[in-house]
Amino acid sequence: MMNFNAQFLPLLFSLSILTSSEACHDHKTLISSFSIDLIHRDSVFSPFYNSSLSHSQIIMKAARRSASRLKHFQGGGGGGAVITPNRGDYLMKMLLGTPLVELHAAADTGSDLVWVPCLPCGGCDPQNAFDPSKSSTFNVLPCDSQPCGSLPRQSCGDSNQCRYFYKYGDQSFTTGDLATDTINFGSAVSVSSPSTVIGCGHDNQFEDNTGIAGLGGGPLSLISQLGDEINHKFSYCLLPFSSSTTSKLKFGDQLNNVNGDAAASTPLFTKTPTTFYYVNLEGVTVGHKTVQTGQTGGNIIIDSGTTLTVLESGFYSELRDAVREAVGVEPVTNPPEPLDLCFRYEPEMEQGVEFVLHFTDNADLRLHRGNMFTVKDDLLCLLVIPSDSISILGNIAQINFQVAFDLVQNKVSFAPADCTAI
């Protein structure tokens, strides 16, 4: 049976790490790498785990999140609102404030601001919100501060405090004060980031009681704020949703337990907004047929928060035809939404379709079958959907690859990996 189980803001802090051996000498030192766990929001490790859901139900739940999230990338919502993605699939644990309070936030390469629900708050669970009045290191930033000027949309409060506002394509939103506080990542060594810029959300209409840890390319993201301290590098290695362990997010130079010789590296392309990580997909080989995009300037976003892979509709149509040809049977007429291409499952399909993604600079990424297909009930379904305007490499397509971003050399690398060993 198939196993179908992804500079202009100055640093306001230094990243300090105290190891057990250094504690004996009562001092701190700076290092440039550390790792934390990523928890899929439907896994057994998640605070939102639902034991009654089957694997196929989890896949479909995540697929529907993809369809909703697509609106954010395409600019839905209107009214001049800031459109950013929300409700990513993978959560990270953060310890915020002094004393530390444990919170979960969605780790999201398609978003910038780090924000959490804060007391007093509307639209949040007070038991799982951050209380800034109890943190001795919490400070609200003024309207004339540089971080406030970095926000896509902001206003000035009655006390000259910087107010942020983010609205999403599905009409959910968060608004509150822009502030600084200490974030501790709770890794094997004590990793603490004083004066991290965060959004303290006092009015939130948001599914689940989590915030977002933005890992995008914009100036307020966690990656940009860490900056030199992590050599402008980070990576992740995603496990299947049903895995019995957690995925890993690594900051800095920690690329171990991967097949470096098999790594495929391709340039990143800078576009506006700077949040998104664009690469150029030149084509896809399906079985023995290659479909070309004919594009050169960066045409697909690498995203940890979108489940499905999304392709611009013209290219998707050609890929869909190639998949139908490779599978060799007619698809079903009414696939389960939001999926678009499904076949009645037969065991011989296990030997069927191979996918290779061709990126700029001869970076070829050979996918596993589980990166592109899932079995739902008696159907074999393609985990790719069309879009009117944008393409996204979703997180299922990235499972069991170490995806490493080097923002100095402006490149991303994909290396096949056993992500349980990372």
C-alpha positions in Angstrom: 0.0 0.0 0.0 1.2 3.5 -0.7 2.5 5.7 2.1 1.0 9.1 1.3 2.1 10.5 4.5 7.2 21.2 3.9 18.0 45.8 6.3 16.5 48.4 6.8 15.2 47.6 10.3 18.1 47.7 12.7 18.5 44.9 15.2 16.9 45.9 18.5 18.4 43.0 20.4 21.2 40.4 20.5 20.5 36.7 20.5 21.9 35.3 23.7 22.4 31.6 24.5 23.6 30.2 27.8 24.7 26.6 27.7 25.1 24.4 30.8 28.9 24.5 30.7 29.0 28.3 30.3 26.6 28.7 33.2 29.4 27.6 35.6 31.3 30.7 34.5 28.3 32.9 34.9 28.4 34.5 31.4 26.6 34.4 28.1 27.9 33.9 24.7 26.6 34.4 21.1 26.2 31.6 18.7 24.6 31.6 15.3 22.4 28.5 15.2 19.6 26.8 17.1 16.5 24.7 16.3 13.0 24.5 17.6 10.1 22.1 17.0 7.3 22.6 14.5 4.0 21.1 15.4 1.4 20.4 12.7 -1.8 21.8 14.0 -3.7 18.5 13.4 -1.0 16.2 14.9 -1.1 14.5 18.3 1.4 17.2 19.6 -0.9 20.1 18.8 -3.2 21.8 21.3 -5.9 21.6 18.6 -5.5 17.8 18.1 -8.8 16.0 17.3 -8.4 12.2 17.8 -11.7 11.6 15.9 -10.3 12.8 12.6 -9.0 10.2 10.1 -5.8 10.9 8.0 -7.9 11.7 4.9 -10.1 14.0 7.0 -7.0 15.8 8.2 -5.7 16.2 4.6 -9.1 17.6 3.5 -9.3 20.0 6.4 -5.8 21.3 5.5 -6.7 21.4 1.9 -9.7 23.7 2.7 -7.3 25.9 4.6 -5.3 26.2 1.4 -8.2 27.3 -0.6 -9.1 30.0 2.0 -5.5 31.1 2.3 -5.2 31.5 -1.5 -7.5 34.6 -1.2 -4.8 36.3 1.0 -2.1 35.9 -1.7 -4.5 37.1 -4.4 -5.4 40.3 -2.6 -8.9 39.7 -1.4 -10.5 41.7 1.4 -10.5 45.2 -0.1 -10.8 48.5 1.6 -7.1 49.2 1.5 -6.5 46.4 4.0 -3.2 44.7 4.4 -3.5 41.3 2.8 -1.4 38.6 4.4 -1.8 34.8 4.8 -3.2 33.3 8.0 -3.7 30.1 9.9 -0.6 28.2 8.7 -0.4 24.5 9.2 2.6 24.4 11.5 2.8 25.8 15.0 5.9 26.8 17.0 6.1 27.3 20.8 7.2 30.7 22.0 7.9 31.8 25.5 7.1 35.5 25.8 7.7 38.2 28.3 9.3 38.4 31.8 8.4 36.1 33.5 8.0 33.8 30.5 4.5 32.8 29.3 4.1 29.9 26.9 2.2 30.6 23.6 1.7 28.9 20.3 2.0 30.7 17.0 1.7 29.7 13.3 5.2 29.5 11.8 4.6 31.2 8.4 7.0 32.0 5.6 4.2 33.9 3.9 3.8 36.5 6.6 6.0 39.1 8.4 4.7 40.4 11.7 5.1 38.4 14.9 1.9 38.9 16.8 0.0 37.2 19.7 -3.5 37.7 21.2 -3.1 40.1 24.2 -5.2 41.1 27.2 -7.5 42.9 27.3 -8.8 41.4 24.1 -11.9 40.9 22.0 -12.3 37.7 20.0 -9.8 35.6 22.0 -9.7 33.1 24.9 -8.4 35.1 27.9 -6.9 31.9 29.3 -4.6 31.6 26.3 -3.7 35.2 25.7 -0.6 37.2 26.7 -1.0 39.7 29.6 1.5 42.6 28.8 0.8 44.2 32.2 2.5 41.2 33.9 5.7 41.5 31.8 8.4 43.7 33.1 10.1 43.8 29.7 7.1 44.8 27.6 7.2 48.2 25.9 4.8 49.8 23.5 6.5 51.5 20.6 5.7 55.2 19.7 4.2 56.3 16.4 7.5 57.9 15.2 9.5 54.7 15.8 11.2 53.0 12.8 9.4 49.7 13.3 6.0 51.6 13.2 7.0 53.1 9.9 7.7 49.6 8.6 4.1 48.5 9.0 2.0 48.4 5.8 -0.9 49.9 7.7 -0.8 51.7 11.0 -2.4 54.5 13.1 -1.6 56.5 16.1 -3.3 55.8 19.5 -4.4 58.3 22.1 -1.1 58.0 23.9 1.0 58.2 20.8 1.3 54.4 20.7 1.8 52.6 17.3 -1.3 50.7 16.3 -1.1 48.0 13.7 -4.0 46.5 11.7 -4.0 43.3 9.6 -7.0 42.2 7.7 -7.2 38.9 5.9 -8.9 37.6 2.7 -11.6 35.7 4.7 -12.5 39.0 6.6 -10.7 37.8 9.8 -8.4 40.4 11.3 -6.1 41.4 14.2 -5.4 44.9 15.5 -3.4 46.1 18.5 -0.3 47.8 19.7 3.2 47.4 18.2 5.6 46.7 21.0 8.8 45.0 22.1 9.4 42.2 24.5 11.6 39.2 25.2 11.0 36.0 23.2 12.5 32.7 24.4 12.4 29.8 22.0 12.7 27.1 24.6 15.2 25.0 22.7 17.8 22.6 24.2 19.9 25.6 25.3 18.4 28.8 26.6 17.8 31.0 23.5 16.5 34.5 24.4 15.8 37.5 22.1 15.3 40.7 24.1 13.4 43.6 22.5 11.8 41.7 19.7 9.2 43.7 17.8 5.8 42.1 18.2 2.2 42.9 17.6 0.1 42.7 20.8 -3.4 42.0 19.4 -6.2 43.4 21.5 -9.0 43.0 19.0 -8.9 39.7 17.0 -11.3 37.8 14.8 -9.2 34.8 14.2 -9.7 31.0 14.0 -8.0 29.2 16.9 -6.4 31.2 19.7 -3.0 31.5 18.1 -0.9 34.3 16.7 1.6 34.2 13.9 5.3 34.0 13.9 6.2 35.7 10.6 9.2 34.1 8.8 8.8 36.1 5.6 11.3 38.5 3.9 9.8 41.8 5.2 11.6 44.0 7.8 9.4 43.1 10.8 9.7 39.3 10.3 11.4 37.1 12.9 14.0 36.2 10.2 14.8 39.8 9.5 15.0 40.8 13.1 17.4 38.0 13.9 19.4 39.0 10.8 23.2 38.8 11.4 22.7 36.7 14.5 21.7 33.7 12.4 23.8 34.7 9.3 20.5 35.5 7.5 19.9 31.7 7.2 17.1 29.4 8.2 15.7 26.0 7.2 13.0 23.6 8.0 12.3 19.9 7.4 8.7 18.9 7.4 7.3 15.5 8.4 4.0 14.0 7.3 1.0 15.0 9.3 0.7 11.6 10.9 4.3 11.4 12.1 5.0 10.4 15.6 7.6 13.1 16.1 7.8 16.9 15.4 9.2 18.7 12.4 12.2 21.0 12.9 12.8 24.7 12.2 16.5 25.7 12.3 17.9 29.2 12.5 21.5 29.7 11.2 24.0 27.2 9.9 22.5 23.8 10.9 22.2 21.7 7.8 23.1 18.2 9.1 21.8 14.8 8.3 21.0 15.7 4.7 22.3 14.5 1.3 24.2 17.6 0.3 25.2 16.1 -3.0 21.6 15.7 -4.0 20.7 19.3 -3.0 19.1 21.5 -5.6 19.8 25.2 -5.2 17.9 28.0 -7.1 17.9 31.8 -6.9 15.3 33.8 -4.9 13.6 36.6 -6.7 12.8 39.9 -4.9 9.3 41.3 -5.6 6.9 43.6 -3.9 5.7 42.9 -1.3 9.1 41.6 0.0 7.3 39.1 2.3 7.2 36.2 -0.2 10.0 33.9 -1.2 9.8 33.6 -5.0 11.7 31.1 -7.1 11.3 30.4 -10.8 9.7 27.1 -11.9 10.7 26.4 -15.5 8.7 23.2 -15.9 7.5 19.9 -14.5 8.1 16.4 -15.7 5.3 14.0 -15.2 6.2 10.5 -16.2 7.9 10.9 -19.5 6.4 14.3 -20.4 7.8 17.7 -19.5 5.5 20.7 -19.4 7.2 24.1 -19.6 6.1 27.4 -18.0 8.0 29.6 -20.4 8.8 32.0 -17.5 12.1 33.4 -16.1 11.5 36.1 -13.5 10.3 34.2 -10.4 6.8 32.7 -10.7 6.1 30.6 -7.7 6.1 31.2 -3.9 7.7 28.8 -1.5 5.3 28.7 1.5 5.3 26.7 4.7 1.7 27.7 5.5 -0.2 26.5 2.4 -1.0 22.8 2.3 -1.6 22.2 -1.4 0.5 23.2 -4.3 -1.2 25.9 -6.3 -0.5 26.6 -10.0 -1.5 29.4 -12.3 -4.5 28.1 -14.3 -3.0 28.0 -17.7 0.0 26.0 -16.6 -2.1 23.9 -14.3 -4.3 22.8 -17.3 -1.3 21.5 -19.1 0.0 19.7 -16.0 -3.4 18.2 -15.4 -3.5 16.8 -18.9 0.0 15.3 -18.4 -1.1 13.7 -15.2 -4.2 12.2 -16.8 -2.1 10.8 -19.6 0.5 9.3 -17.2 -2.1 7.7 -14.9 -3.9 6.3 -18.0 -7.5 6.3 -16.7 -10.3 8.8 -16.7 -10.7 11.0 -13.6 -13.9 11.0 -11.6 -16.4 13.8 -12.5 -17.0 15.2 -9.0 -13.8 15.3 -7.0 -14.1 16.4 -3.3 -13.6 20.1 -3.0 -11.2 21.9 -3.1 -9.4 19.1 -5.0 -9.7 19.2 -8.7 -8.3 15.9 -10.1 -9.0 12.5 -8.6 -9.0 8.9 -10.0 -10.6 5.7 -8.7 -7.8 4.1 -6.8 -6.2 0.9 -8.2 -3.1 -0.8 -6.7 -1.2 -0.6 -10.0 -1.2 3.2 -9.6 1.5 2.8 -7.1 3.9 2.2 -10.0 2.5 5.2 -11.9 3.4 8.8 -11.9 6.8 10.4 -11.1 7.2 14.2 -10.7 10.3 16.3 -11.2 10.2 20.1 -10.7 12.7 22.0 -12.8 13.8 25.3 -11.2 16.2 27.9 -12.6 20.0 27.0 -12.6 19.3 23.3 -13.3 17.8 22.7 -9.9 15.7 19.6 -10.4 13.6 18.4 -7.5 12.4 14.8 -7.7 9.4 14.4 -5.6 8.0 11.4 -3.7 4.5 10.2 -4.7 3.2 11.4 -1.3 4.3 15.0 -2.1 1.8 15.2 -4.9 -0.9 12.5 -4.3 -3.1 11.4 -1.4 -5.6 8.6 -1.1 -9.0 9.7 0.1 -11.5 6.8 0.6 -11.3 5.0 -2.7 -9.8 7.9 -4.6 -6.3 8.9 -5.6 -6.2 12.7 -5.7 -3.7 15.2 -7.0 -2.6 17.7 -4.3 -2.4 20.5 -6.8 -5.2 23.1 -7.5 -5.5 25.9 -10.1 -5.4 29.7 -9.4 -6.3 32.7 -11.5 -3.2 34.6 -10.7 -0.5 33.0 -8.5 1.5 29.8 -7.9 2.6 28.4 -4.5 4.7 25.4 -3.7 2.7 24.0 -0.7 4.1 22.3 2.3 3.0 18.7 1.4 5.3 19.0 -1.7 8.1 19.9 0.7 7.7 17.0 3.1 11.0 15.1 3.7 13.1 17.7 2.2 15.4 20.1 4.0 14.4 23.5 2.7 17.2 26.0 3.4 17.1 29.7 2.8 20.2 31.8 2.4 19.2 35.4 2.3 22.7 36.7 1.8 23.3 34.7 -1.4 19.6 35.0 -2.2 19.0 31.3 -2.8 17.0 28.4 -1.5 18.1 24.8 -1.5 16.1 21.6 -1.4 17.9 18.4 -0.1 16.2 15.0 0.2 16.2 14.1 3.9 14.8 11.8 6.6 13.2 14.6 8.6 12.9 12.3 11.6 16.7 12.5 11.9 17.1 16.2 11.5 
